Amino acid sequence: MIRYFPFLSWLSGLDRGTVRADAMAGLTGAVLVVPQGVAFATIAGLPPEFGLYSAIVPTIVAALCGSSHHLVTGPTTAISIVVFANLSPLAEPFGSSYLAMALCLTLLSGLTQLCLGLARLGAIAGFISTSVMAGFTAGAAIHIAVSQLGGILGVSPPRHPILLGHVAEVIKLLPRTNPHALFLAAFALLAAAAIKTMRPKWPGMLIALAGASALAQATGAAGAGVRFVAAFPGSLPPISLPLVSFDTLQDLVPGAVAVAMLGLAEAVTISRSLANITGQRIDNNREFIGQGLANIAGAFFSSYAASGSFTRSGVNYAAGARTPLASVFAAVFLAFFTILTGPAVAYLPVPAMAGVIVLAAYQLVEFKHIRRIVRASRDETMVMAATFAGSLFLHLEFALFSGVLLSLLIYLRRTSRPHFTVLAPDASQGRRLVAAEDGELVECPQLKIIRLDGSIFFGAVNHVAEELRNVAETFDTQDHILIVGSGVNFIDVSGAEMLFHEDTELVLAGKRLYICSLKSDSMEALRRGECLIHPGDERFFASKSEALREIVPRLDRERCRACTLRVFAECSCMPSPENSSEESLARESGEKPLLQREDAS
């Protein structure tokens, strides 16, 4: 039952203290989401009530069907800007066609998430790396800020699908800036920033908007041409039908996939971040199903696409929430607030809303995280920069997909170039094989030992073959090559065929190839492929010690007699150079050399 009804796992453990703590956390979250919901809906090009509706039904469904105890689902900045970027080229924002497309987009994204969860593809969220998310959120923040320039300046620039095009339209209208609008926007932005800095636990956005509304009424902003947010009827989310034409449905599919993937990445990232603090176990597939069901239900209750909220989830945990019941309480309290605050929204000046949204966009950028990425990895920095640049010059969903694609290409480049490490015995460690990169360790003149770290699959066969040829050509005196395969994760058919081909080429060149320490799966893949198995010539060894024990006696004994290095413990059974002349004389006289006589005795 818990598998199909996850809320049963925590519902039975509720007590009076837990319910009280969840109720207080839910009340805090409901107060916080009122200004955020209105702002996010405006970013998405939707009437303000849709932002509140999206924090009621989807929040309850996600809380009951997900696995995280502290994740709060609802409208978010990143999802809102992606919704706007996808729908604004297709219809006029705030219009009836736009609303119908937003509901259909929500339904499609929810179905995508649900299918991924039912197929148990929760691991797919890992393909959106932190570098992609950092670059995407930074680009989304720029989009959000630029989209509010018209409201801050008190002008109405035409919508443009590309960011730079919208900036150009705003620049053309700069001479028509309304100073009253600019003043209200600056007041709201600075007030919200000051409250966040000095009193971070206070609802700074709500206080700033209330102060800007009072200031607008006191200064007669309406008579000065300042626009106000349209009032909406205070009511519960009405039932809606997400219906569009078939042609429009085709246009919405790419955007729905982008919204679904971004929403899943946000939800899983937030859930795991909080789980690291609380020690809770998160089920990615269950989170996928919960998010999918939340958006499917929301599409029929006048909600646009929802996802996990960084801000509200953190506040929910900090406010003392213990179970997902806190999210249910938040949605119930918000439903009452929606009924009460509908007419009051008409007193909110649009410039003040725009100023608060710009501050929210700034807070979306994780500067510390970006600095860590830049310091840690050049490849990850390139992925982040490419995703950020794509968000500025392309549609946001294409920027997300391009970032994911670039991450996969870099991963394939890494995995397609397995690392070769030359090994040599270290006398100070009991002749243990260690890396000989520093050049201080002595190698056997006849045996080259290399450790291969990485998988031998179709994408890596060319690199592995080239490295083996380089080893054979560069170290031409070392006729025996031992590959230590403890770092090989798997070998596919292409890899097995490559090893067979390279073994044949080495035999023709007078060299021998051996492999030891392979994992059982890799060994089985080679055996099934009948590669490197020759009658009467065993090439595989379970361990390095077994390989050396079998290979050293196969070395050229004449060269061993003249060798003074004695790098292996097995070399002790070989005649020393001092006895080589004695052995020659003994061979001529038919007597046994001294070493052999001693061994025999």
ZAMARGU-4260 file (C-alpha; in steps of 0.2 Angstrom, whole numbers, plus 5000, padded with zeros to 4 digits):
<rodrens>
0) 5000/5000/5000 | 5014/5012/5004 | 5021/5009/4987 | 5006/5016/4979 | 5001/5028/4993
5) 5017/5035/4999 | 5008/5047/5012 | 5004/5031/5022 | 5022/5030/5028 | 5021/5046/5037
10) 5003/5049/5040 | 5002/5035/5053 | 5016/5043/5063 | 5008/5060/5066 | 5005/5066/5084
15) 5000/5083/5091 | 5017/5090/5092 | 5021/5085/5073 | 5004/5093/5067 | 5007/5109/5077
20) 5025/5111/5070 | 5019/5107/5052 | 5004/5119/5054 | 5016/5133/5059 | 5028/5129/5045
25) 5013/5129/5033 | 5007/5146/5038 | 5025/5153/5035 | 5025/5146/5018 | 5008/5152/5014
30) 5013/5170/5018 | 5029/5168/5008 | 5021/5162/4992 | 5008/5176/4990 | 5020/5189/4983
35) 5030/5176/4975 | 5015/5167/4966 | 5009/5184/4960 | 5027/5189/4954 | 5030/5172/4946
40) 5014/5172/4936 | 5018/5189/4929 | 5035/5182/4923 | 5026/5168/4915 | 5014/5180/4906
45) 4999/5174/4916 | 4986/5183/4927 | 4992/5184/4945 | 4979/5172/4952 | 4987/5158/4942
50) 5003/5160/4952 | 4992/5157/4968 | 4982/5143/4960 | 4998/5134/4955 | 5003/5133/4974
55) 4987/5125/4980 | 4982/5109/4970 | 5000/5104/4964 | 5007/5107/4981 | 4995/5095/4989
60) 4997/5082/4976 | 5016/5082/4976 | 5016/5082/4995 | 5005/5066/4996 | 5014/5057/4981
65) 5032/5062/4983 | 5046/5055/4994 | 5053/5071/5001 | 5047/5077/5018 | 5052/5095/5015
70) 5051/5098/4997 | 5038/5112/4993 | 5031/5111/4975 | 5023/5126/4966 | 5028/5140/4954
75) 5046/5145/4952 | 5056/5158/4943 | 5065/5146/4931 | 5050/5137/4926 | 5040/5153/4924
80) 5053/5160/4912 | 5054/5144/4902 | 5035/5144/4901 | 5035/5162/4895 | 5050/5159/4882
85) 5040/5145/4875 | 5023/5152/4874 | 5026/5171/4870 | 5031/5167/4852 | 5015/5157/4849
90) 5002/5169/4857 | 5000/5186/4866 | 5003/5184/4885 | 4988/5186/4896 | 4977/5182/4882
95) 4964/5167/4882 | 4974/5157/4869 | 4990/5160/4879 | 4981/5153/4895 | 4975/5138/4885
100) 4993/5134/4879 | 5000/5136/4897 | 4987/5123/4903 | 4991/5111/4889 | 5010/5114/4892
105) 5007/5109/4910 | 4998/5094/4906 | 5011/5088/4893 | 5025/5091/4905 | 5016/5082/4919
110) 5013/5067/4907 | 5032/5067/4903 | 5037/5067/4921 | 5025/5053/4925 | 5030/5042/4911
115) 5049/5044/4916 | 5044/5040/4934 | 5034/5024/4929 | 5048/5018/4918 | 5060/5020/4933
120) 5071/5032/4924 | 5074/5043/4940 | 5093/5042/4936 | 5090/5053/4920 | 5089/5068/4932
125) 5108/5066/4934 | 5111/5070/4916 | 5107/5088/4920 | 5124/5092/4929 | 5126/5106/4942
130) 5136/5116/4929 | 5122/5116/4917 | 5110/5121/4931 | 5121/5135/4936 | 5123/5142/4919
135) 5105/5140/4915 | 5099/5148/4931 | 5111/5163/4928 | 5104/5165/4911 | 5086/5163/4917
140) 5090/5177/4930 | 5096/5188/4916 | 5080/5184/4906 | 5069/5188/4921 | 5077/5205/4924
145) 5077/5210/4906 | 5058/5205/4905 | 5054/5217/4919 | 5063/5233/4911 | 5047/5238/4903
150) 5038/5238/4920 | 5052/5247/4929 | 5053/5261/4916 | 5034/5262/4914 | 5034/5258/4895
155) 5027/5243/4885 | 5040/5237/4873 | 5035/5224/4860 | 5039/5206/4865 | 5054/5198/4857
160) 5058/5179/4858 | 5077/5183/4859 | 5084/5192/4874 | 5095/5204/4864 | 5080/5209/4853
165) 5070/5213/4868 | 5084/5224/4875 | 5085/5233/4859 | 5066/5237/4860 | 5068/5244/4877
170) 5082/5255/4872 | 5071/5263/4859 | 5058/5267/4872 | 5070/5275/4885 | 5065/5293/4881
175) 5047/5289/4886 | 5052/5283/4904 | 5040/5287/4917 | 5049/5294/4932 | 5035/5289/4944
180) 5036/5271/4939 | 5055/5271/4940 | 5054/5279/4958 | 5042/5265/4964 | 5052/5251/4956
185) 5068/5258/4965 | 5059/5260/4981 | 5052/5242/4981 | 5069/5234/4976 | 5079/5244/4989
190) 5066/5241/5002 | 5066/5222/4999 | 5085/5221/4998 | 5087/5231/5014 | 5074/5220/5024
195) 5082/5204/5017 | 5099/5210/5023 | 5095/5217/5040 | 5080/5205/5044 | 5082/5190/5033
200) 5067/5181/5042 | 5055/5194/5039 | 5044/5193/5023 | 5054/5207/5014 | 5045/5205/4997
205) 5028/5207/5005 | 5033/5222/5016 | 5041/5230/5001 | 5026/5228/4990 | 5014/5234/5004
210) 5025/5250/5006 | 5026/5253/4988 | 5007/5251/4986 | 5004/5264/5000 | 5017/5276/4993
215) 5008/5274/4976 | 4992/5279/4983 | 5000/5294/4993 | 5008/5301/4978 | 4994/5299/4965
220) 5004/5287/4954 | 4988/5281/4945 | 4985/5299/4939 | 5004/5300/4933 | 5001/5285/4921
225) 5008/5271/4932 | 5000/5254/4929 | 4993/5243/4942 | 4991/5224/4943 | 4973/5219/4938
230) 4962/5213/4952 | 4956/5195/4952 | 4941/5187/4959 | 4945/5179/4976 | 4940/5161/4974
235) 4947/5144/4974 | 4955/5137/4958 | 4942/5134/4945 | 4941/5118/4935 | 4949/5120/4918
240) 4951/5110/4902 | 4968/5110/4894 | 4962/5109/4876 | 4972/5116/4860 | 4972/5112/4842
245) 4983/5098/4835 | 4995/5110/4827 | 4997/5119/4843 | 5000/5103/4852 | 5015/5099/4841
250) 5022/5116/4844 | 5021/5113/4863 | 5030/5096/4864 | 5048/5103/4864 | 5044/5116/4877
255) 5035/5103/4887 | 5050/5091/4888 | 5061/5106/4893 | 5049/5111/4907 | 5048/5093/4912
260) 5067/5090/4913 | 5070/5107/4922 | 5056/5104/4934 | 5063/5086/4938 | 5081/5092/4940
265) 5075/5106/4952 | 5064/5094/4962 | 5077/5081/4964 | 5091/5093/4968 | 5081/5101/4982
270) 5076/5085/4989 | 5093/5078/4989 | 5100/5094/4997 | 5088/5094/5011 | 5090/5075/5013
275) 5109/5077/5016 | 5104/5088/5031 | 5090/5077/5038 | 5097/5060/5033 | 5081/5055/5024
280) 5081/5043/5009 | 5075/5050/4993 | 5067/5040/4979 | 5070/5049/4962 | 5057/5038/4953
285) 5044/5042/4967 | 5049/5061/4965 | 5046/5060/4946 | 5029/5052/4949 | 5024/5065/4962
290) 5029/5079/4951 | 5020/5072/4936 | 5004/5069/4945 | 5005/5087/4953 | 5006/5095/4936
295) 4993/5083/4928 | 4981/5088/4942 | 4986/5106/4941 | 4982/5107/4923 | 4964/5104/4927
300) 4963/5116/4941 | 4969/5132/4932 | 4988/5130/4937 | 5003/5132/4926 | 5019/5121/4927
305) 5025/5119/4945 | 5041/5112/4952 | 5051/5111/4968 | 5055/5129/4975 | 5072/5132/4982
310) 5066/5146/4993 | 5050/5139/5000 | 5058/5122/5003 | 5072/5130/5013 | 5060/5140/5023
315) 5049/5125/5026 | 5063/5116/5034 | 5069/5131/5044 | 5052/5134/5050 | 5052/5117/5059
320) 5042/5106/5046 | 5043/5087/5050 | 5032/5079/5037 | 5024/5083/5020 | 5009/5088/5030
325) 5017/5106/5031 | 5015/5108/5012 | 4997/5103/5013 | 4994/5115/5027 | 5003/5129/5016
330) 4991/5125/5002 | 4975/5126/5013 | 4981/5142/5021 | 4985/5149/5004 | 4967/5145/4998
335) 4960/5156/5012 | 4972/5170/5007 | 4967/5169/4989 | 4949/5172/4993 | 4954/5187/5004
340) 4968/5195/4994 | 4960/5195/4977 | 4953/5213/4977 | 4968/5219/4986 | 4980/5215/4972
345) 4973/5229/4962 | 4983/5241/4973 | 5000/5234/4968 | 5009/5245/4956 | 5017/5236/4941
350) 5034/5245/4943 | 5035/5239/4961 | 5031/5221/4956 | 5045/5223/4943 | 5058/5229/4955
355) 5054/5215/4967 | 5056/5202/4953 | 5073/5209/4948 | 5079/5206/4966 | 5072/5189/4965
360) 5081/5186/4949 | 5097/5192/4957 | 5095/5180/4971 | 5093/5166/4959 | 5111/5167/4953
365) 5122/5156/4965 | 5138/5166/4964 | 5147/5155/4976 | 5143/5139/4967 | 5149/5148/4950
370) 5166/5152/4958 | 5168/5134/4964 | 5164/5127/4947 | 5177/5139/4939 | 5190/5134/4952
375) 5187/5116/4951 | 5186/5111/4933 | 5189/5119/4916 | 5178/5107/4907 | 5163/5111/4919
380) 5167/5129/4917 | 5165/5128/4898 | 5149/5118/4900 | 5142/5132/4912 | 5148/5146/4900
385) 5140/5138/4885 | 5124/5135/4894 | 5124/5153/4900 | 5128/5160/4882 | 5115/5149/4874
390) 5102/5156/4886 | 5106/5173/4880 | 5107/5170/4862 | 5095/5156/4860 | 5078/5150/4867
395) 5080/5144/4885 | 5075/5126/4881 | 5088/5125/4868 | 5101/5132/4880 | 5096/5118/4892
400) 5097/5104/4879 | 5114/5111/4872 | 5121/5111/4890 | 5116/5093/4893 | 5122/5088/4876
405) 5139/5097/4879 | 5140/5088/4896 | 5137/5071/4888 | 5150/5075/4874 | 5163/5079/4887
410) 5159/5064/4897 | 5161/5053/4881 | 5178/5061/4878 | 5184/5057/4895 | 5178/5039/4895
415) 5184/5036/4877 | 5202/5040/4882 | 5206/5027/4896 | 5222/5031/4905 | 5237/5021/4904
420) 5249/5020/4919 | 5266/5011/4918 | 5269/5000/4933 | 5286/4994/4940 | 5291/4985/4956
425) 5296/4995/4971 | 5309/4987/4982 | 5305/4998/4997 | 5287/4991/4997 | 5291/4973/4995
430) 5292/4974/4976 | 5274/4980/4975 | 5269/4986/4958 | 5267/5005/4959 | 5266/5019/4946
435) 5283/5022/4938 | 5279/5040/4932 | 5293/5048/4942 | 5306/5038/4933 | 5315/5033/4949
440) 5309/5015/4948 | 5317/5002/4937 | 5307/4992/4924 | 5311/4975/4917 | 5320/4976/4901
445) 5309/4963/4893 | 5292/4965/4902 | 5281/4981/4900 | 5268/4982/4913 | 5254/4995/4911
450) 5238/4998/4921 | 5222/5002/4910 | 5210/5013/4919 | 5193/5015/4910 | 5181/5004/4900
455) 5185/4996/4884 | 5170/5000/4873 | 5166/5005/4855 | 5170/5023/4859 | 5187/5019/4867
460) 5194/5006/4855 | 5204/5017/4844 | 5212/5026/4858 | 5217/5009/4867 | 5223/5002/4851
465) 5234/5017/4847 | 5241/5017/4865 | 5246/4998/4863 | 5254/5001/4846 | 5264/5016/4854
470) 5270/5005/4868 | 5275/4991/4856 | 5285/5003/4845 | 5292/5014/4858 | 5298/5000/4869
475) 5304/4988/4856 | 5315/4979/4868 | 5301/4974/4879 | 5293/4959/4869 | 5281/4955/4883
480) 5266/4967/4888 | 5256/4964/4903 | 5239/4974/4905 | 5233/4975/4923 | 5214/4976/4920
485) 5209/4980/4938 | 5203/4997/4933 | 5193/4991/4918 | 5174/4992/4921 | 5168/4983/4906
490) 5172/4977/4889 | 5160/4976/4875 | 5160/4967/4858 | 5170/4980/4850 | 5183/4981/4864
495) 5185/4962/4863 | 5188/4962/4845 | 5200/4975/4846 | 5210/4966/4859 | 5210/4950/4848
500) 5216/4960/4833 | 5230/4969/4843 | 5235/4953/4850 | 5237/4946/4833 | 5247/4961/4827
505) 5259/4959/4842 | 5262/4941/4839 | 5267/4944/4821 | 5279/4957/4827 | 5287/4945/4839
510) 5278/4951/4855 | 5266/4943/4867 | 5251/4951/4876 | 5245/4946/4893 | 5230/4952/4904
515) 5228/4950/4923 | 5216/4956/4937 | 5201/4958/4926 | 5184/4959/4934 | 5173/4944/4932
520) 5161/4953/4920 | 5175/4958/4908 | 5183/4941/4909 | 5166/4933/4904 | 5164/4945/4890
525) 5181/4940/4883 | 5178/4922/4885 | 5161/4922/4877 | 5169/4931/4862 | 5183/4918/4861
530) 5195/4932/4861 | 5214/4930/4866 | 5211/4911/4870 | 5224/4901/4860 | 5225/4882/4863
535) 5239/4878/4875 | 5243/4897/4878 | 5235/4904/4893 | 5235/4923/4893 | 5224/4928/4907
540) 5229/4928/4926 | 5218/4931/4941 | 5231/4942/4950 | 5247/4952/4946 | 5257/4940/4957
545) 5251/4925/4947 | 5254/4934/4931 | 5272/4937/4935 | 5275/4920/4942 | 5270/4913/4925
550) 5277/4926/4913 | 5295/4928/4920 | 5300/4910/4916 | 5294/4914/4898 | 5306/4928/4896
555) 5322/4926/4886 | 5334/4917/4898 | 5350/4923/4889 | 5345/4941/4892 | 5340/4937/4910
560) 5357/4930/4913 | 5365/4946/4907 | 5353/4957/4917 | 5359/4965/4933 | 5343/4973/4938
565) 5333/4959/4945 | 5317/4969/4947 | 5305/4954/4951 | 5306/4942/4966 | 5305/4929/4953
570) 5322/4934/4946 | 5330/4926/4960 | 5329/4909/4952 | 5339/4915/4937 | 5358/4913/4935
575) 5367/4929/4940 | 5379/4938/4927 | 5394/4932/4937 | 5389/4914/4935 | 5386/4916/4916
580) 5404/4912/4911 | 5405/4897/4923 | 5389/4891/4915 | 5396/4892/4898 | 5412/4882/4903
585) 5401/4870/4912 | 5390/4868/4896 | 5406/4865/4886 | 5412/4852/4898 | 5395/4844/4901
590) 5395/4848/4919 | 5381/4857/4928 | 5383/4875/4933 | 5386/4879/4951 | 5369/4887/4954
595) 5360/4871/4946 | 5370/4859/4957 | 5366/4869/4972 | 5348/4870/4968 | 5348/4851/4964
600) 5356/4848/4981
</rodrens>
